[in-house]
Amino acid sequence: MSGPARPRSRPTPVSGFPELLPAQRLVEQQVLATLATTFGLHGFAPLETRAVEPLDQLLRKGDTSKEVYVLQRLQAADDTAEDDGEAGPGLGLHFDLTIPFARYVLENAGRLEFPFRRYQIQKVWRGERPQEGRFREFTQADIDIVGRDQLPFHHDVEIARVMVDALTRLPFLPRFRLQVNNRKLIQGFYTGLGIADLDEVMRLVDKLDKLPAETVRGLLVEDAGLSQEQAGQCLALAQVSSPDTSFVDRVRALGVRHDLLEEGLTELAEVVERCADLTGPGVEVVADLRIARGLDYYTGTVFETRLDGFEGLGSICSGGRYDSLASDGRTTYPGVGISLGVSRLLVPLFQRGLLSGDRSVPSAVLVALPDEASRAECDAIAQGLRSRGVATEVAPTPQKYGKQIRYAERRGIPFVWFPASAADGSDADQPAGHQVKDIRSGEQTGADPGSWRPPTEDLLPRIVVPTGPTGATTDATTEGTTDEGAPR
Amino acid sequence: MSGPARPRSRPTPVSGFPELLPAQRLVEQQVLATLATTFGLHGFAPLETRAVEPLDQLLRKGDTSKEVYVLQRLQAADDTAEDDGEAGPGLGLHFDLTIPFARYVLENAGRLEFPFRRYQIQKVWRGERPQEGRFREFTQADIDIVGRDQLPFHHDVEIARVMVDALTRLPFLPRFRLQVNNRKLIQGFYTGLGIADLDEVMRLVDKLDKLPAETVRGLLVEDAGLSQEQAGQCLALAQVSSPDTSFVDRVRALGVRHDLLEEGLTELAEVVERCADLTGPGVEVVADLRIARGLDYYTGTVFETRLDGFEGLGSICSGGRYDSLASDGRTTYPGVGISLGVSRLLVPLFQRGLLSGDRSVPSAVLVALPDEASRAECDAIAQGLRSRGVATEVAPTPQKYGKQIRYAERRGIPFVWFPASAADGSDADQPAGHQVKDIRSGEQTGADPGSWRPPTEDLLPRIVVPTGPTGATTDATTEGTTDEGAPR
């Protein structure tokens, strides 16, 4: 028997492919569960698509081609003879979840009910240069609604409301701003100004995020051939922003007239108006006429989302209305959707030490092991607790109790259970009967293995948000608890 | 503005990359949630690793190289100048979750607590020829326990018990047989027989799944150079199987003696003995001395699992003890684990029509829409239901109520809510006040939007198992309910 080949040195991370430690992953899991639950409560079905798409689908928009990872079977050249005849255009890893979803809708249209709501939480891959918040592998959480032939406008409002509902259930999130705009508004305004190359102008105005307005003005004149007046009007439009419908008058005051502009103003006003009640301490919904979503496939409403204090991350949650992404030539499936960059949001918070969990294991209880002969008894106690939904593990070895308590402490397990057999004279400090100790407070009480449960807030690991220079933490999992609740 | 390029014909599936319809995916989601919850209750942390590993890690075992998908950036050749300097050996998609986990343990050993329990539910990729139950992209659910320097044997028993606990919570599953063997037992037996090339003999004996015993005997003699007596002994060992520890005497009766054989017999007897209480109507735990797990890295206990009536799928759940997979040269991290082939299990059941869900949406309630002006009121009713955990959607258009009820029926939504405003004389059939209709029974009652909840068993889609030639279904989600509970 040949011994297995082993790695002989410690492996190192691969740039752009972040991985979480167990305590962080327990936080991410709770975040994903909150998102999935919220989307499901709104009637969105939990779709998944395969990780690969035919390359010709992925490369439909030329400017993304650089980012696509192409798949090749290692010995593909050697074994074409025994291959399954599937030639095809080659496969690449998907770089978003919208293109695969549009393809899925076309492929399965006859078996879907429209309007079709789905959420999709999956990894995507882009071969771009890694930087903070930008990875080569990352998790996105998308919601979309797709109709057949037509999709009423109220679904644009619905998509915004559902995502805000989900985000506001993440109490560790800094205050965020959902910025809404409308492609028809921009296109109508530009066309009304007499501009021909709308894409180019949109692309340059999008640079306002990174370049000063005067630089962008220069580019609009020199690169896009706009007059000084046209360039000035484009910049003036991009500066309009309001938390209410007052933006409509400000745009009209710019003096440009076009039917598509009017349509866009009406739609954007409706989104802002019907989301006004969402604005609160943690969230603001605003019309922001600078938002354009680059060269994407959007045709109406567009969304971006920025986090207070994390503007450098860019938009953590983006999307919009796409009326012609999915079409088989006869039938068109218009849609509206929004995509949350889960990794873009969480990984920087982990990396900056602004978010963590208080346990590295799901376990709420460690059953102490008096001696190896008691393992079956301890297993039975643990299984009883599990049957009531309490995550429980049994100590791996019958060390001294002090060591077993430290085993729990190192993992953040809040309770240690001492079986009744442990009290049979073997330890003078242990009273008779089953005992359970809250190792944070040191409090120890008698407990019935058939009915005891920990407090509900101790069932799952807590999400903790370190605050201030002292490193004090606040519990972000449940509102109204204090620092005392978090063990460390 | 250039119009988006569109696919002009209906896309077709990619062989080996199965995708589920929404109702099926809702079933898969419940299955994955059950697995994750069970693993968490046993203290396993929910790890995820990146989808890629360095190729030199993936190719450590030569015979898997054909299956690896290699990643290449589409324009990698063009932009090496602006690349981030990361040269490395190239990346491939992982083909299992054990190799990545071993790498993760080595990479993060200083930040993990041992013994380290983790579960990992992720997609894996293999470029092999697709067939029933064998895919190029599929989901696995793995549990592993890894120690530093040593890992007590009782964890072998624990791994088996945890996986059986999880599988028995899937009530749609046919009866399954967990088959346990021990590599030490096989190695000791073969060595005791004077056989030198253990790997080759194991590889040939493994063919008993597909070839008659006499053919395998011939191969053992001709290919592996065994004597007729040695070949006969190997086949005799492979035929030993028992649901209890009686296998020990049957092996001893074969007359081979070796220390490693004794060690293996003791370990295997302990697993079988300590899992005996698990055997019941849905599961059997047996010692089966034919199981060897091919050329894998196992060093002691090995597991396979077969489903009654689905023997052709092979083992749906396999694993074992690996004492030297993860080592950095100084420290070794022995482990034991088992891996459930979620896609291998579910996709054939879906394809054969033996498993399905009763809804294509999570929604338990459709709020009917009397007219477009009532949308805000209907949204408020829906949001109230959602706040009590009831998945709810609002009808997309104010069609006639008959059509709205059919909208719910087509999706399997069990309840339709008629808002009070709907009864304001607009429909003579509608009594005053809020009404909720169970569209399966037709029963309609008054309901308070501030407190009404559907029966608990209607909160989530049900898993249904069509039985018999009549296509009658039984509800597999909750025990004790009858066919009447399932709407269709």
Interface residues (C-beta under 8 A of the other chain):
Chain A: M1 S2 G3 P4 A5 R6 P7 R8 S9 R10 P11 T12 P13 V14 S15 F17 P18 E19 L20 L21 P22 R25 L26 Q29 G40 L41 H42 G43 F44 A45 P46 L47 E48 T49 R50 A51 V52 P54 L55 Q57 L59 R60 K61 S65 K66 E67 V68 Y69 V70 L71 Q72 R73 L74 Q75 A76 D79 E82 D83 D84 E86 G88 L91 G92 L93 R103 Y104 L106 E107 N108 A109 R111 L112 E113 P115 F116 R117 R118 K123 W125 G127 R129 P130 E137 P152 H154 H155 Q187 L198 D199 R274 Y297 Y322 S324 L325 A326 S327 D328 G329 S360 V361 P362 S363 R375 A376 R386 G389 V390 A391 T392 E393 P396 T397 R410 R411
Chain B: M1 S2 G3 P4 A5 R6 P7 R8 S9 R10 P11 T12 P13 V14 S15 F17 P18 E19 L20 L21 P22 R25 L26 Q29 G40 L41 H42 G43 F44 A45 P46 L47 E48 T49 R50 A51 V52 P54 L55 Q57 L59 R60 K61 S65 K66 E67 V68 Y69 V70 L71 Q72 R73 L74 Q75 A76 D79 E82 D83 D84 E86 G88 L91 G92 L93 A102 R103 Y104 L106 E107 N108 A109 R111 L112 E113 P115 F116 R117 R118 K123 W125 G127 R129 P130 E137 P152 H154 H155 Q187 L198 D199 R274 Y297 Y322 S324 L325 A326 S327 D328 G329 S360 V361 P362 S363 R375 A376 R386 G389 V390 A391 T392 E393 P396 T397 Y407 R410 R411
